[in-house]
Amino acid sequence: MTPPRKRKRIEVTAGDVHASNRARPRRRRSLTDAGAPPEVPTTAPELDAGARMRHLEERVDALMAADEIDEFGYDPAYERKLMPLFDLMYEKYFRVELHGIERVPPEGRCLLVANHSGTLPLDGLMLRMAVRREHPRRRDVRWLAEDGIFHFPFLGNMTNRVGAVRACQENAERLLEHESLVAVFPEGKKGIGKLFRERYRLQRFGRGGFVKLCLRTRTPIVPVAIVGGEETNPLLARFEYLTKALGIPYLPVTPTFPLLGPAGLLPAPTKWKIFFGEPIGIGDYPAASADDEILVGRLTERVRGAIQSMLDRAIAERRSVWFG
């Protein structure tokens, strides 16, 4: 019996493999190969892969930038989580109806000046939703909220993260410098603190700070009237005793709060209507006219009168608080 033959071990190096690949001829694909295009250079897949990778990186960077919290506290990712609730409130609960949305400019800075209403100030959020959903350019609205809102637990943080900005001249100017669409409520806390018997009667517009802002920044004004918010939480009385120690302006008393506890703050499903008035341009006035108290007072009353007229007309035509 012959012993088995020993197989000779052949060592193959990486260099041999590369040499073999270089020596092996590549088959060229012809135009007749299932309609295939001409041969693509061997470096093309590498270039395509590199281009795809760069495109992917750019998209990731864009998404990360879109989710960044801005200097005012707006958190896009947080807002997206709450958007189904906001959509439900806008479409089904308050059934918001718009009039004159085309009067909001398609681009550039603009100040929306509106009446303030409701024990829980939902008007800023609904105004933001209305313009974003119904405006042809789907513009974003940043509304200025009074400091008292930010003192409420949870409410202040949530309001800030979905687009509200603390109301002050500096923040408003910075927003307008970025050509933003900004909403203000000159009545301030007096607006949301109105008793139910005073509903839709505009309070004093302060010293015309919003007019001075527009004169300095050359910003047009669009008056806005919001109907329906006053009845969501009818304010029957307010207690201000010891509330400052809690960091809140007052304790509201409504038909359901504090009788039903926190559940009593649930707003009633009233029918909302938002009216946009004719823009008030101030381009003919120089920036220095912001120091002219007489002019500021006249323009302030002009805006206030336009809003009050829209409110009076809307209330006179309204047949039902619940159905409009």
C-alpha positions in Angstrom: 0.0 0.0 0.0 1.5 3.2 -1.1 1.5 6.1 1.3 -0.7 9.1 0.5 0.9 11.9 -1.4 1.6 15.0 0.4 0.0 18.1 -1.1 2.3 21.0 -1.6 1.2 24.1 0.3 1.0 27.2 -1.8 1.1 30.5 0.0 -0.8 33.3 -1.7 -0.2 36.9 -0.7 -2.3 39.9 -1.1 0.0 41.2 -3.7 -0.5 38.1 -5.8 -4.3 38.6 -5.6 -4.0 42.2 -6.7 -1.7 41.1 -9.6 -4.1 38.5 -10.7 -7.0 40.9 -10.7 -5.0 43.4 -12.7 -4.1 40.7 -15.2 -7.7 39.4 -15.6 -9.4 41.3 -18.5 -12.7 43.0 -17.7 -15.7 42.3 -19.9 -17.0 45.3 -21.6 -20.8 45.7 -21.7 -22.1 46.5 -25.1 -25.2 48.5 -25.9 -26.9 45.2 -26.8 -26.7 43.9 -23.3 -30.3 44.3 -22.3 -30.2 47.9 -23.4 -27.4 48.7 -20.9 -25.7 52.0 -21.1 -22.1 52.3 -22.1 -19.5 51.2 -19.6 -19.1 53.4 -16.6 -15.6 54.1 -15.4 -14.5 52.1 -12.5 -14.3 55.2 -10.3 -17.9 56.2 -11.0 -19.4 54.0 -8.2 -16.9 55.4 -5.8 -17.9 58.9 -6.8 -21.6 58.1 -6.6 -21.1 56.6 -3.2 -19.2 59.6 -2.1 -21.9 62.0 -3.4 -24.6 60.0 -1.8 -22.7 60.1 1.5 -22.3 63.9 1.3 -26.0 64.3 0.5 -26.9 62.1 3.4 -24.7 64.2 5.7 -26.2 67.4 4.5 -29.7 66.1 5.1 -28.8 65.0 8.6 -27.2 68.4 9.3 -30.4 70.1 8.0 -32.6 67.9 10.2 -30.4 68.6 13.2 -30.5 72.3 12.5 -34.2 72.2 12.2 -34.6 70.6 15.6 -32.3 73.0 17.3 -33.8 75.1 20.1 -33.6 78.7 19.1 -32.4 81.6 21.2 -36.0 82.3 22.4 -36.6 78.7 23.6 -38.7 77.4 20.6 -38.3 73.6 20.4 -39.5 72.2 17.0 -39.2 68.6 18.1 -41.3 69.3 21.1 -43.9 71.1 19.1 -44.2 68.2 16.6 -45.1 65.9 19.5 -48.0 68.2 20.5 -49.1 69.0 17.0 -51.8 66.3 16.9 -53.4 67.9 19.9 -53.1 71.4 18.5 -54.6 70.2 15.2 -57.5 68.6 17.1 -58.1 71.9 19.0 -58.0 74.0 15.9 -60.1 71.8 13.6 -62.6 69.9 15.8 -62.7 71.6 19.2 -62.7 75.4 18.4 -63.4 74.9 14.7 -61.5 78.1 13.9 -62.7 80.1 10.9 -60.6 82.8 9.2 -61.5 86.0 7.4 -59.0 88.1 5.5 -55.9 85.9 5.8 -54.7 87.2 2.5 -54.0 90.6 4.2 -51.1 89.0 5.9 -48.0 89.8 3.7 -46.4 86.7 2.1 -42.9 87.6 3.3 -41.0 90.2 5.4 -41.5 91.5 8.8 -45.0 92.3 10.0 -46.7 92.9 13.4 -50.1 91.3 14.0 -51.9 93.3 16.7 -54.8 91.4 18.3 -57.2 91.5 21.3 -56.4 89.3 24.2 -59.0 87.1 25.8 -59.6 83.9 27.8 -58.5 83.0 31.3 -56.1 80.6 29.6 -54.5 82.6 26.8 -55.0 80.2 23.9 -55.4 83.0 21.4 -51.6 83.2 20.6 -51.4 79.5 19.9 -54.6 79.5 17.7 -53.4 82.5 15.8 -50.1 80.8 15.1 -51.9 77.6 14.0 -54.3 79.7 11.7 -51.5 81.5 9.8 -49.4 78.4 9.5 -52.3 76.2 8.1 -54.3 78.7 6.1 -51.8 81.3 4.8 -50.6 80.6 1.2 -47.0 80.8 2.3 -47.6 78.8 5.6 -45.8 81.5 7.6 -44.8 81.0 11.2 -46.0 83.4 13.9 -44.1 84.1 17.0 -46.3 85.7 19.6 -45.2 87.8 22.6 -46.6 86.5 25.9 -46.7 88.4 29.2 -44.3 87.3 32.0 -47.2 86.1 34.1 -47.7 83.1 31.8 -44.2 81.9 32.4 -44.7 81.8 36.2 -47.4 79.1 35.9 -46.0 75.5 36.4 -45.8 73.6 33.2 -47.8 76.1 31.2 -45.0 78.6 31.0 -42.4 76.1 29.8 -44.8 74.5 27.3 -45.9 77.9 25.9 -42.3 78.9 25.4 -41.3 75.7 23.7 -44.1 75.9 21.1 -43.3 79.4 19.9 -44.2 82.0 22.5 -41.6 84.7 23.4 -41.4 86.8 26.5 -42.9 90.2 25.8 -40.3 92.9 25.8 -39.0 95.5 23.2 -35.7 93.8 22.9 -37.1 90.4 22.0 -39.6 91.9 19.6 -36.9 93.9 17.8 -34.7 90.8 17.4 -37.6 88.9 15.9 -38.4 91.6 13.4 -34.7 92.0 12.5 -35.0 88.4 11.2 -38.0 89.4 9.1 -40.4 87.4 11.3 -44.2 87.6 11.6 -44.8 88.6 15.2 -48.1 88.8 17.1 -48.6 91.1 20.1 -51.5 91.6 22.5 -51.3 95.2 23.7 -53.9 94.7 26.4 -51.5 92.4 28.3 -52.7 90.7 31.4 -55.6 93.2 31.6 -56.9 91.5 28.5 -57.0 87.9 29.9 -58.1 89.3 33.3 -61.3 90.9 32.0 -64.4 89.9 33.8 -67.1 88.2 31.6 -69.3 91.3 31.7 -66.5 93.2 30.0 -65.9 90.7 27.2 -64.8 92.1 23.8 -64.3 95.6 25.3 -60.7 96.4 24.5 -58.7 97.6 27.5 -56.2 100.4 27.2 -53.3 99.7 24.9 -50.6 100.9 27.3 -48.4 103.7 26.1 -48.2 102.6 22.5 -45.1 100.5 22.8 -45.9 98.4 19.8 -46.3 101.5 17.6 -42.9 102.8 18.7 -41.5 99.4 17.8 -43.0 99.5 14.3 -41.8 103.1 13.7 -38.3 102.2 14.7 -38.1 99.0 12.7 -40.3 100.2 9.7 -42.8 97.3 10.3 -46.4 97.3 8.9 -49.2 96.5 11.2 -52.2 94.2 10.6 -55.0 94.5 13.1 -56.5 91.2 14.2 -59.8 90.5 16.0 -60.3 87.1 17.7 -63.9 86.1 18.6 -64.7 83.0 20.7 -61.9 83.1 23.3 -63.8 85.2 25.9 -66.3 82.4 26.4 -63.8 79.5 26.8 -63.3 80.2 30.5 -65.7 83.0 31.5 -64.0 84.9 34.3 -66.6 85.7 37.0 -64.1 87.0 39.6 -60.4 87.1 40.4 -58.6 86.9 43.7 -55.3 88.8 43.9 -54.7 88.3 47.7 -51.4 86.4 48.3 -51.2 85.4 44.6 -48.0 87.4 44.1 -46.3 85.1 46.6 -47.1 82.2 44.3 -45.8 84.1 41.3 -49.2 84.3 39.5 -51.1 87.6 38.8 -54.4 86.4 40.2 -56.5 83.3 41.0 -59.4 83.0 38.5 -62.9 82.1 39.4 -65.0 80.6 36.6 -68.2 78.6 36.5 -66.1 75.4 36.8 -62.9 76.5 38.5 -61.9 76.0 41.3 -65.1 74.0 41.8 -64.0 71.1 39.7 -60.3 71.5 40.5 -57.8 71.4 37.6 -60.4 69.9 35.3 -62.4 73.1 35.7 -59.8 74.9 33.5 -60.7 72.9 30.5 -61.9 75.4 27.9 -65.4 75.3 26.6 -65.7 74.2 22.9 -66.8 77.6 21.6 -66.7 78.6 17.9 -63.7 80.8 17.1 -63.4 83.3 14.3 -60.3 85.3 13.5 -60.5 88.5 11.4 -57.5 90.2 9.7 -58.0 93.9 9.0 -56.5 96.1 6.4 -52.8 96.6 6.9 -51.7 99.9 8.4 -48.5 101.1 6.8 -46.1 103.4 8.6 -43.5 103.7 5.9 -44.2 107.4 5.4 -43.0 108.2 8.9 -39.3 108.5 9.8 -37.8 106.3 12.5 -37.3 109.3 14.7 -41.1 109.8 14.9 -41.1 107.0 17.5 -40.4 109.8 20.0 -43.4 111.8 18.9 -45.9 111.0 21.6 -48.8 112.6 19.8 -48.2 110.6 16.6 -47.7 107.4 18.7 -51.0 108.0 20.5 -52.9 108.7 17.3 -51.6 105.6 15.6 -52.3 103.5 18.7 -55.9 104.6 18.8 -56.2 104.0 15.1 -55.2 100.4 15.5 -57.3 99.9 18.6 -60.3 101.4 16.8 -59.9 99.0 13.9 -59.8 96.0 16.2 -62.8 97.2 18.2 -64.8 97.8 15.0 -64.1 94.3 13.8 -65.1 92.8 17.2 -68.4 94.8 17.3 -69.3 93.7 13.8 -68.5 90.1 14.4 -70.4 90.0 17.7 -73.4 91.6 16.1 -73.4 89.0 13.3 -72.8 86.1 15.6 -75.9 83.9 16.2 -74.4 81.4 18.6 -71.4 81.1 20.9 -71.2 77.4 20.1 -71.9 77.4 16.3 -70.9 81.0 15.2 
